[in-house]
Amino acid sequence: MLAAISRWIERQRIIRRRWQADARALIASDEVDAYYEAQRRAARARRCGDRAEFYHWAKVAAEIARIAPRAEMDIALLRAIVAEEERRAG
C-alpha cells in the first residue's frame, strides 16, 4: 500500500512540474498575454474533448495568475477568446 501511495505522490509531482514549467515558458515568451494563451489552449483542449489537457492548461493559467504580476486578466477579453475558439469548432 505504501508503494502505491508513493507512486501516486510522484505522479502528482510530475504533473505539477509540467504545468509549472509550461507557465514559466509562457511567461518568458510574453508575460502580459501569457494568461490568455493558457486559457486559449484550455479552450481548445475542451473543444477537442481532451479533459486531461483542459485541466492542465487551466492549472497553467492559474499558475500564471499567481506568479506573473504583469499578466493581464480581463474577463471580457477571456470570454471573447473562448467564443473565438468555439466558433473555430463550428
MOPAC internal coordinates of N, CA, C and O (Angstrom, degrees):
PM7 1SCF
backbone

  N    0.0000 0     0.00 0     0.00 0    0    0    0
  C    1.4466 1     0.00 0     0.00 0    1    0    0
  C    1.5284 1   111.55 1     0.00 0    2    1    0
  O    1.2310 1   120.77 1   138.71 1    3    2    1
  N    1.3109 1   116.13 1   -41.29 1    3    2    1
  C    1.4589 1   120.37 1   179.28 1    5    3    2
  C    1.5281 1   111.35 1   -61.66 1    6    5    3
  O    1.2310 1   120.74 1   143.04 1    7    6    5
  N    1.3326 1   116.20 1   -36.96 1    7    6    5
  C    1.4675 1   120.07 1   178.99 1    9    7    6
  C    1.5255 1   110.78 1   -65.20 1   10    9    7
  O    1.2310 1   120.21 1   140.42 1   11   10    9
  N    1.3140 1   117.20 1   -39.58 1   11   10    9
  C    1.4664 1   120.72 1   179.08 1   13   11   10
  C    1.5205 1   110.81 1   -65.21 1   14   13   11
  O    1.2310 1   120.50 1   138.62 1   15   14   13
  N    1.3051 1   116.64 1   -41.38 1   15   14   13
  C    1.4678 1   120.36 1   178.09 1   17   15   14
  C    1.5273 1   110.28 1   -65.21 1   18   17   15
  O    1.2310 1   120.29 1   138.62 1   19   18   17
  N    1.3024 1   117.05 1   -41.38 1   19   18   17
  C    1.4738 1   121.20 1   178.16 1   21   19   18
  C    1.5205 1   111.19 1   -61.82 1   22   21   19
  O    1.2310 1   120.41 1   138.01 1   23   22   21
  N    1.3401 1   116.82 1   -41.99 1   23   22   21
  C    1.4707 1   120.17 1   178.39 1   25   23   22
  C    1.5248 1   110.36 1   -64.29 1   26   25   23
  O    1.2310 1   120.15 1   138.78 1   27   26   25
  N    1.3276 1   117.32 1   -41.22 1   27   26   25
  C    1.4686 1   121.20 1   179.69 1   29   27   26
  C    1.5250 1   110.15 1   -63.00 1   30   29   27
  O    1.2310 1   120.41 1   135.51 1   31   30   29
  N    1.3286 1   116.82 1   -44.49 1   31   30   29
  C    1.4727 1   120.78 1   179.42 1   33   31   30
  C    1.5212 1   110.21 1   -62.03 1   34   33   31
  O    1.2310 1   119.91 1   137.29 1   35   34   33
  N    1.3169 1   117.78 1   -42.71 1   35   34   33
  C    1.4686 1   120.41 1   179.87 1   37   35   34
  C    1.5242 1   111.06 1   -65.60 1   38   37   35
  O    1.2310 1   120.09 1   140.03 1   39   38   37
  N    1.3422 1   117.43 1   -39.97 1   39   38   37
  C    1.4645 1   120.64 1   176.70 1   41   39   38
  C    1.5273 1   110.41 1   -60.63 1   42   41   39
  O    1.2310 1   120.57 1   137.72 1   43   42   41
  N    1.3191 1   116.52 1   -42.28 1   43   42   41
  C    1.4664 1   120.54 1   179.25 1   45   43   42
  C    1.5293 1   111.27 1   -64.55 1   46   45   43
  O    1.2310 1   120.16 1   142.03 1   47   46   45
  N    1.3067 1   117.30 1   -37.97 1   47   46   45
  C    1.4761 1   121.13 1   177.00 1   49   47   46
  C    1.5183 1   111.14 1   -63.66 1   50   49   47
  O    1.2310 1   120.78 1   137.66 1   51   50   49
  N    1.3346 1   116.12 1   -42.34 1   51   50   49
  C    1.4679 1   120.18 1   179.08 1   53   51   50
  C    1.5272 1   110.15 1   -62.71 1   54   53   51
  O    1.2310 1   120.67 1   135.01 1   55   54   53
  N    1.3237 1   116.32 1   -44.99 1   55   54   53
  C    1.4714 1   120.62 1   178.67 1   57   55   54
  C    1.5243 1   110.05 1   -60.74 1   58   57   55
  O    1.2310 1   119.90 1   134.44 1   59   58   57
  N    1.3336 1   117.80 1   -45.56 1   59   58   57
  C    1.4607 1   122.28 1  -179.82 1   61   59   58
  C    1.5334 1   110.94 1   -61.49 1   62   61   59
  O    1.2310 1   120.53 1   136.14 1   63   62   61
  N    1.3245 1   116.59 1   -43.86 1   63   62   61
  C    1.4794 1   119.97 1   179.28 1   65   63   62
  C    1.5197 1   110.90 1   -61.48 1   66   65   63
  O    1.2310 1   120.49 1   142.68 1   67   66   65
  N    1.3411 1   116.67 1   -37.32 1   67   66   65
  C    1.4634 1   120.03 1  -179.42 1   69   67   66
  C    1.5180 1   111.12 1   -64.20 1   70   69   67
  O    1.2310 1   119.40 1   131.89 1   71   70   69
  N    1.3591 1   118.76 1   -48.11 1   71   70   69
  C    1.4535 1   117.59 1  -177.85 1   73   71   70
  C    1.5146 1   111.84 1   -72.40 1   74   73   71
  O    1.2310 1   119.86 1   151.46 1   75   74   73
  N    1.3352 1   117.88 1   -28.54 1   75   74   73
  C    1.4590 1   119.05 1   175.80 1   77   75   74
  C    1.5251 1   110.55 1   -68.90 1   78   77   75
  O    1.2310 1   120.41 1   140.22 1   79   78   77
  N    1.3307 1   116.82 1   -39.78 1   79   78   77
  C    1.4680 1   120.52 1   178.34 1   81   79   78
  C    1.5250 1   110.70 1   -66.05 1   82   81   79
  O    1.2310 1   120.00 1   138.25 1   83   82   81
  N    1.3264 1   117.60 1   -41.75 1   83   82   81
  C    1.4661 1   119.99 1   178.09 1   85   83   82
  C    1.5230 1   111.01 1   -64.56 1   86   85   83
  O    1.2310 1   120.10 1   142.76 1   87   86   85
  N    1.3099 1   117.41 1   -37.24 1   87   86   85
  C    1.4681 1   120.59 1   177.74 1   89   87   86
  C    1.5236 1   110.02 1   -63.89 1   90   89   87
  O    1.2310 1   120.33 1   133.94 1   91   90   89
  N    1.3134 1   116.97 1   -46.06 1   91   90   89
  C    1.4729 1   119.86 1   178.83 1   93   91   90
  C    1.5277 1   111.32 1   -62.88 1   94   93   91
  O    1.2310 1   120.11 1   142.11 1   95   94   93
  N    1.3355 1   117.40 1   -37.89 1   95   94   93
  C    1.4653 1   120.41 1   179.76 1   97   95   94
  C    1.5305 1   110.90 1   -65.96 1   98   97   95
  O    1.2310 1   119.90 1   136.84 1   99   98   97
  N    1.3261 1   117.79 1   -43.16 1   99   98   97
  C    1.4655 1   119.82 1   178.33 1  101   99   98
  C    1.5227 1   111.13 1   -65.65 1  102  101   99
  O    1.2310 1   120.51 1   140.67 1  103  102  101
  N    1.3158 1   116.64 1   -39.33 1  103  102  101
  C    1.4651 1   120.09 1   178.35 1  105  103  102
  C    1.5238 1   110.36 1   -64.38 1  106  105  103
  O    1.2310 1   120.48 1   139.29 1  107  106  105
  N    1.3180 1   116.70 1   -40.71 1  107  106  105
  C    1.4639 1   120.34 1   179.63 1  109  107  106
  C    1.5189 1   111.51 1   -64.83 1  110  109  107
  O    1.2310 1   119.90 1   145.65 1  111  110  109
  N    1.3207 1   117.80 1   -34.35 1  111  110  109
  C    1.4648 1   120.13 1  -178.36 1  113  111  110
  C    1.5241 1   112.19 1   -78.79 1  114  113  111
  O    1.2310 1   119.92 1   142.87 1  115  114  113
  N    1.3427 1   117.76 1   -37.13 1  115  114  113
  C    1.4722 1   120.80 1   179.15 1  117  115  114
  C    1.5281 1   108.70 1  -166.20 1  118  117  115
  O    1.2310 1   120.68 1   -88.18 1  119  118  117
  N    1.3282 1   116.30 1    91.82 1  119  118  117
  C    1.4629 1   120.23 1  -173.56 1  121  119  118
  C    1.5220 1   112.74 1   -61.04 1  122  121  119
  O    1.2310 1   120.16 1   140.45 1  123  122  121
  N    1.3185 1   117.30 1   -39.55 1  123  122  121
  C    1.4637 1   120.61 1  -175.63 1  125  123  122
  C    1.5260 1   111.36 1   -64.55 1  126  125  123
  O    1.2310 1   119.61 1   137.22 1  127  126  125
  N    1.3155 1   118.36 1   -42.78 1  127  126  125
  C    1.4630 1   121.95 1  -175.95 1  129  127  126
  C    1.5335 1   113.65 1  -102.37 1  130  129  127
  O    1.2310 1   119.70 1  -170.69 1  131  130  129
  N    1.3219 1   118.18 1     9.31 1  131  130  129
  C    1.4627 1   121.40 1  -177.10 1  133  131  130
  C    1.5279 1   112.01 1   -61.33 1  134  133  131
  O    1.2310 1   120.01 1   138.89 1  135  134  133
  N    1.3278 1   117.58 1   -41.11 1  135  134  133
  C    1.4649 1   121.19 1  -179.80 1  137  135  134
  C    1.5241 1   110.47 1   -61.40 1  138  137  135
  O    1.2310 1   120.50 1   135.82 1  139  138  137
  N    1.3296 1   116.66 1   -44.18 1  139  138  137
  C    1.4653 1   120.51 1  -179.91 1  141  139  138
  C    1.5227 1   111.24 1   -64.14 1  142  141  139
  O    1.2310 1   120.42 1   140.89 1  143  142  141
  N    1.3270 1   116.81 1   -39.11 1  143  142  141
  C    1.4671 1   120.02 1   179.51 1  145  143  142
  C    1.5303 1   110.67 1   -64.82 1  146  145  143
  O    1.2310 1   120.33 1   138.40 1  147  146  145
  N    1.3111 1   116.97 1   -41.60 1  147  146  145
  C    1.4670 1   119.81 1   177.95 1  149  147  146
  C    1.5289 1   110.45 1   -64.16 1  150  149  147
  O    1.2310 1   120.29 1   139.48 1  151  150  149
  N    1.3139 1   117.05 1   -40.52 1  151  150  149
  C    1.4695 1   120.32 1   178.61 1  153  151  150
  C    1.5269 1   110.66 1   -67.78 1  154  153  151
  O    1.2310 1   120.19 1   143.85 1  155  154  153
  N    1.3132 1   117.24 1   -36.15 1  155  154  153
  C    1.4681 1   121.47 1   177.17 1  157  155  154
  C    1.5280 1   109.77 1   -62.28 1  158  157  155
  O    1.2310 1   120.55 1   135.48 1  159  158  157
  N    1.3241 1   116.56 1   -44.52 1  159  158  157
  C    1.4675 1   120.53 1   178.78 1  161  159  158
  C    1.5262 1   111.29 1   -65.99 1  162  161  159
  O    1.2310 1   120.48 1   144.25 1  163  162  161
  N    1.3220 1   116.69 1   -35.75 1  163  162  161
  C    1.4661 1   120.30 1   176.59 1  165  163  162
  C    1.5210 1   110.07 1   -64.82 1  166  165  163
  O    1.2310 1   120.34 1   137.83 1  167  166  165
  N    1.3297 1   116.95 1   -42.17 1  167  166  165
  C    1.4671 1   120.74 1   179.79 1  169  167  166
  C    1.5312 1   110.70 1   -63.68 1  170  169  167
  O    1.2310 1   120.52 1   139.66 1  171  170  169
  N    1.3302 1   116.62 1   -40.34 1  171  170  169
  C    1.4766 1   120.03 1   177.96 1  173  171  170
  C    1.5295 1   110.84 1   -63.57 1  174  173  171
  O    1.2310 1   120.55 1   136.60 1  175  174  173
  N    1.3172 1   116.55 1   -43.40 1  175  174  173
  C    1.4645 1   119.89 1   179.97 1  177  175  174
  C    1.5235 1   110.23 1   -64.37 1  178  177  175
  O    1.2310 1   120.18 1   139.67 1  179  178  177
  N    1.3115 1   117.26 1   -40.33 1  179  178  177
  C    1.4728 1   120.34 1   178.99 1  181  179  178
  C    1.5222 1   110.08 1   -64.82 1  182  181  179
  O    1.2310 1   121.05 1   138.97 1  183  182  181
  N    1.3312 1   115.60 1   -41.03 1  183  182  181
  C    1.4648 1   120.15 1   179.19 1  185  183  182
  C    1.5171 1   110.91 1   -62.21 1  186  185  183
  O    1.2310 1   120.22 1   143.58 1  187  186  185
  N    1.3294 1   117.18 1   -36.42 1  187  186  185
  C    1.4675 1   121.59 1  -179.80 1  189  187  186
  C    1.5228 1   112.47 1   -82.03 1  190  189  187
  O    1.2310 1   120.40 1   173.57 1  191  190  189
  N    1.3228 1   116.84 1    -6.43 1  191  190  189
  C    1.4507 1   120.01 1   179.46 1  193  191  190
  C    1.5168 1   114.15 1    80.83 1  194  193  191
  O    1.2310 1   120.37 1  -162.99 1  195  194  193
  N    1.3314 1   116.90 1    17.01 1  195  194  193
  C    1.4650 1   121.20 1  -179.39 1  197  195  194
  C    1.5275 1   108.86 1   -92.59 1  198  197  195
  O    1.2310 1   120.75 1   -88.89 1  199  198  197
  N    1.3171 1   116.17 1    91.11 1  199  198  197
  C    1.4650 1   122.12 1  -174.53 1  201  199  198
  C    1.5306 1   112.19 1   -60.83 1  202  201  199
  O    1.2310 1   120.27 1   135.77 1  203  202  201
  N    1.3226 1   117.08 1   -44.23 1  203  202  201
  C    1.4672 1   120.37 1  -177.50 1  205  203  202
  C    1.5273 1   111.09 1   -62.42 1  206  205  203
  O    1.2310 1   120.36 1   136.03 1  207  206  205
  N    1.3282 1   116.91 1   -43.97 1  207  206  205
  C    1.4641 1   120.11 1   178.77 1  209  207  206
  C    1.5279 1   111.43 1   -68.03 1  210  209  207
  O    1.2310 1   120.49 1   143.32 1  211  210  209
  N    1.3276 1   116.67 1   -36.68 1  211  210  209
  C    1.4608 1   119.47 1   176.59 1  213  211  210
  C    1.5209 1   110.05 1   -59.23 1  214  213  211
  O    1.2310 1   120.03 1   130.66 1  215  214  213
  N    1.3346 1   117.54 1   -49.34 1  215  214  213
  C    1.4592 1   121.06 1   178.90 1  217  215  214
  C    1.5274 1   111.00 1   -61.60 1  218  217  215
  O    1.2310 1   121.10 1   139.43 1  219  218  217
  N    1.3261 1   115.50 1   -40.57 1  219  218  217
  C    1.4641 1   119.28 1   179.77 1  221  219  218
  C    1.5290 1   110.55 1   -58.39 1  222  221  219
  O    1.2310 1   120.15 1   128.44 1  223  222  221
  N    1.3300 1   117.33 1   -51.56 1  223  222  221
  C    1.4618 1   119.71 1  -176.29 1  225  223  222
  C    1.5212 1   112.13 1   -71.23 1  226  225  223
  O    1.2310 1   119.76 1   151.91 1  227  226  225
  N    1.3177 1   118.07 1   -28.09 1  227  226  225
  C    1.4666 1   120.11 1   173.69 1  229  227  226
  C    1.5344 1   109.77 1   -65.96 1  230  229  227
  O    1.2310 1   120.31 1   140.50 1  231  230  229
  N    1.3211 1   117.01 1   -39.50 1  231  230  229
  C    1.4633 1   120.51 1   176.88 1  233  231  230
  C    1.5174 1   110.94 1   -68.14 1  234  233  231
  O    1.2310 1   120.39 1   143.33 1  235  234  233
  N    1.3304 1   116.86 1   -36.67 1  235  234  233
  C    1.4646 1   120.30 1   176.21 1  237  235  234
  C    1.5298 1   109.60 1   -61.18 1  238  237  235
  O    1.2310 1   120.41 1   134.93 1  239  238  237
  N    1.3241 1   116.82 1   -45.07 1  239  238  237
  C    1.4647 1   120.45 1   178.90 1  241  239  238
  C    1.5275 1   110.76 1   -60.73 1  242  241  239
  O    1.2310 1   120.38 1   137.66 1  243  242  241
  N    1.3146 1   116.88 1   -42.34 1  243  242  241
  C    1.4676 1   120.32 1   178.90 1  245  243  242
  C    1.5237 1   111.06 1   -63.96 1  246  245  243
  O    1.2310 1   120.19 1   140.55 1  247  246  245
  N    1.3204 1   117.23 1   -39.45 1  247  246  245
  C    1.4579 1   120.82 1   178.63 1  249  247  246
  C    1.5340 1   110.50 1   -66.33 1  250  249  247
  O    1.2310 1   120.58 1   140.51 1  251  250  249
  N    1.3140 1   116.50 1   -39.49 1  251  250  249
  C    1.4645 1   120.10 1   177.29 1  253  251  250
  C    1.5255 1   109.68 1   -62.02 1  254  253  251
  O    1.2310 1   120.62 1   135.01 1  255  254  253
  N    1.3202 1   116.42 1   -44.99 1  255  254  253
  C    1.4669 1   120.18 1   178.62 1  257  255  254
  C    1.5273 1   110.56 1   -59.97 1  258  257  255
  O    1.2310 1   120.57 1   146.18 1  259  258  257
  N    1.3091 1   116.52 1   -33.82 1  259  258  257
  C    1.4589 1   120.42 1  -177.75 1  261  259  258
  C    1.5253 1   112.87 1   -75.29 1  262  261  259
  O    1.2310 1   119.72 1   141.01 1  263  262  261
  N    1.3530 1   118.13 1   -38.99 1  263  262  261
  C    1.4721 1   119.56 1  -170.01 1  265  263  262
  C    1.5238 1   114.92 1  -108.98 1  266  265  263
  O    1.2310 1   119.27 1   168.46 1  267  266  265
  N    1.3278 1   119.01 1   -11.54 1  267  266  265
  C    1.4710 1   120.20 1  -175.48 1  269  267  266
  C    1.5321 1   110.33 1  -106.48 1  270  269  267
  O    1.2310 1   120.03 1   -77.36 1  271  270  269
  N    1.3088 1   117.55 1   102.64 1  271  270  269
  C    1.4631 1   119.46 1  -176.52 1  273  271  270
  C    1.5292 1   113.99 1   -67.06 1  274  273  271
  O    1.2310 1   119.99 1   155.29 1  275  274  273
  N    1.3176 1   117.63 1   -24.71 1  275  274  273
  C    1.4725 1   120.13 1  -177.85 1  277  275  274
  C    1.5257 1   113.33 1   -95.15 1  278  277  275
  O    1.2310 1   119.83 1   176.67 1  279  278  277
  N    1.3168 1   117.93 1    -3.33 1  279  278  277
  C    1.4683 1   120.60 1  -178.57 1  281  279  278
  C    1.5299 1   109.85 1   -65.62 1  282  281  279
  O    1.2310 1   121.38 1   -48.74 1  283  282  281
  N    1.3253 1   114.96 1   131.26 1  283  282  281
  C    1.4552 1   120.05 1   177.28 1  285  283  282
  C    1.5201 1   109.47 1   -83.25 1  286  285  283
  O    1.2310 1   120.95 1   -35.97 1  287  286  285
  N    1.3337 1   115.80 1   144.03 1  287  286  285
  C    1.4608 1   120.75 1  -179.51 1  289  287  286
  C    1.5204 1   108.85 1  -144.08 1  290  289  287
  O    1.2310 1   120.85 1  -107.71 1  291  290  289
  N    1.3106 1   115.98 1    72.29 1  291  290  289
  C    1.4592 1   122.02 1   179.73 1  293  291  290
  C    1.5292 1   108.66 1   -95.35 1  294  293  291
  O    1.2310 1   120.35 1   -59.91 1  295  294  293
  N    1.3270 1   116.94 1   120.09 1  295  294  293
  C    1.4707 1   121.25 1  -175.24 1  297  295  294
  C    1.5288 1   111.65 1   -63.56 1  298  297  295
  O    1.2310 1   119.90 1   145.96 1  299  298  297
  N    1.3161 1   117.80 1   -34.04 1  299  298  297
  C    1.4684 1   120.02 1   179.30 1  301  299  298
  C    1.5318 1   110.36 1   -65.10 1  302  301  299
  O    1.2310 1   120.65 1   136.38 1  303  302  301
  N    1.3230 1   116.36 1   -43.62 1  303  302  301
  C    1.4637 1   120.08 1   178.26 1  305  303  302
  C    1.5296 1   110.02 1   -66.85 1  306  305  303
  O    1.2310 1   120.29 1   142.04 1  307  306  305
  N    1.3085 1   117.05 1   -37.96 1  307  306  305
  C    1.4599 1   120.67 1   177.83 1  309  307  306
  C    1.5249 1   111.19 1   -61.75 1  310  309  307
  O    1.2310 1   120.38 1   137.02 1  311  310  309
  N    1.3239 1   116.88 1   -42.98 1  311  310  309
  C    1.4682 1   120.22 1   177.27 1  313  311  310
  C    1.5262 1   110.98 1   -62.40 1  314  313  311
  O    1.2310 1   120.23 1   142.19 1  315  314  313
  N    1.3192 1   117.17 1   -37.81 1  315  314  313
  C    1.4670 1   120.93 1   177.80 1  317  315  314
  C    1.5278 1   110.77 1   -64.93 1  318  317  315
  O    1.2310 1   120.47 1   140.12 1  319  318  317
  N    1.3175 1   116.71 1   -39.88 1  319  318  317
  C    1.4653 1   120.85 1   178.67 1  321  319  318
  C    1.5273 1   110.45 1   -62.99 1  322  321  319
  O    1.2310 1   120.53 1   134.51 1  323  322  321
  N    1.3249 1   116.59 1   -45.49 1  323  322  321
  C    1.4699 1   120.56 1   179.57 1  325  323  322
  C    1.5273 1   110.26 1   -64.16 1  326  325  323
  O    1.2310 1   120.32 1   137.95 1  327  326  325
  N    1.3291 1   116.99 1   -42.05 1  327  326  325
  C    1.4629 1   120.14 1   178.09 1  329  327  326
  C    1.5213 1   111.53 1   -62.13 1  330  329  327
  O    1.2310 1   120.43 1   140.33 1  331  330  329
  N    1.3264 1   116.79 1   -39.67 1  331  330  329
  C    1.4735 1   121.30 1   177.75 1  333  331  330
  C    1.5183 1   110.67 1   -62.53 1  334  333  331
  O    1.2310 1   120.34 1   136.23 1  335  334  333
  N    1.3364 1   116.96 1   -43.77 1  335  334  333
  C    1.4642 1   120.28 1   178.75 1  337  335  334
  C    1.5222 1   111.48 1   -64.71 1  338  337  335
  O    1.2310 1   119.93 1   142.80 1  339  338  337
  N    1.3241 1   117.74 1   -37.20 1  339  338  337
  C    1.4557 1   120.92 1   178.08 1  341  339  338
  C    1.5250 1   111.03 1   -68.78 1  342  341  339
  O    1.2310 1   120.16 1   143.54 1  343  342  341
  N    1.3361 1   117.29 1   -36.46 1  343  342  341
  C    1.4683 1   120.58 1   176.09 1  345  343  342
  C    1.5112 1   111.09 1   -62.99 1  346  345  343
  O    1.2310 1   120.69 1   140.87 1  347  346  345
  N    1.3312 1   116.28 1   -39.13 1  347  346  345
  C    1.4667 1   119.96 1   178.69 1  349  347  346
  C    1.5185 1   111.39 1   -62.59 1  350  349  347
  O    1.2310 1   120.77 1   148.10 1  351  350  349
  N    1.3212 1   116.14 1   -31.90 1  351  350  349
  C    1.4693 1   120.32 1   179.03 1  353  351  350
  C    1.5087 1   110.80 1   -70.94 1  354  353  351
  O    1.2310 1   121.59 1   150.66 1  355  354  353
  N    1.3506 1   114.56 1   -29.34 1  355  354  353
  C    1.4320 1   127.14 1   179.36 1  357  355  354
  C    1.4349 1   118.71 1    12.83 1  358  357  355
  O    1.2310 1   120.10 1   180.00 1  359  358  357

